[in-house]
Amino acid sequence: LIPDSEVCMKRTSFPTDVAPTPTSRPRAGSPNWRQVMAERWHLWLTFVLIAVGGTIVYSWGMGAGMVPEWEYEIVAVHPHDPAAFTQGLHFHQGHLYESTGLEGKSAIRKVDIASGKPAIDIPLDSRHFGEGLTMVGDQLFQLTWKSGVGFVYNADLQLVRRFDYSGEGWGLTYDGTHLIMSDGGTELAFLDPETTQVVRRLPVVLGSFKLDRINEMEYVDGLIYANRWQQDAIFVIHPETGRVVARIPLLNLLTPAERPRGSDDGSLNGIAYNPETKTFFVTGKKWPKMFEIRVKRKS
């Protein structure tokens, strides 16, 4: 027999009239951000593509899309030295003067148009990377990229003097009063050709955006025609307002097989104007051809 006290203890310890408390199930751990990114990478990629695409479309709509495009016709095709990394180009008395870049390979040349070969070829010191080129009177002004040094030559490419400037040297042209210089940023600098001191700066504006990477330039009939690094187009800039007033698309001048390959850029770069024929010479870095074009300017 079990004593009544033990029965009471057992009944008290294990009551039959109270349901046992259910044991709760363990909760799965919340995924961290790495797991979320891994599982939903395609959604994030789609979002990024939409954002970037929207920005490009918006920029185009507020910028280049609002600028008229000028047409052109190819008048002639001339040979061009495929080893010439063209940085500056100028036409004078039937010849082209060309400034070429690349470290240890920079030069200034007087080029025969028909053959594309230099009649005079003066190498630069290996410390200098040749850049923009223009003419003031009967003297040629040449920039260098990072040296902060420019050179002045006569028409036979004999060195007359050198000058100093601050910042990088990219493109260079002359408006009859001032040298106009670009440094890869969004502003053009106007320099006194005698002192080479900056007298004013001009922001370049395309639609609602500032335009950077202005490279080789040519001043023609009150407007600046400018290359933009890594873009096959010429941008026409008003020298008083800085606004891009037109764009000349120059896509597919070269076939894919003719396009320079390798680590060097191969961009369209080089604009020279012949006032007698009212035609432009255009080429690019290491291009095998130079194109003579006539621009159909719209008012």
Order of alpha helices (4+ residues) and beta strands (2+ residues): alpha-alpha-alpha-beta-beta-beta-beta-beta-beta-beta-beta-beta-beta-beta-beta-beta-beta-beta-beta-beta-beta-beta-beta-beta-beta
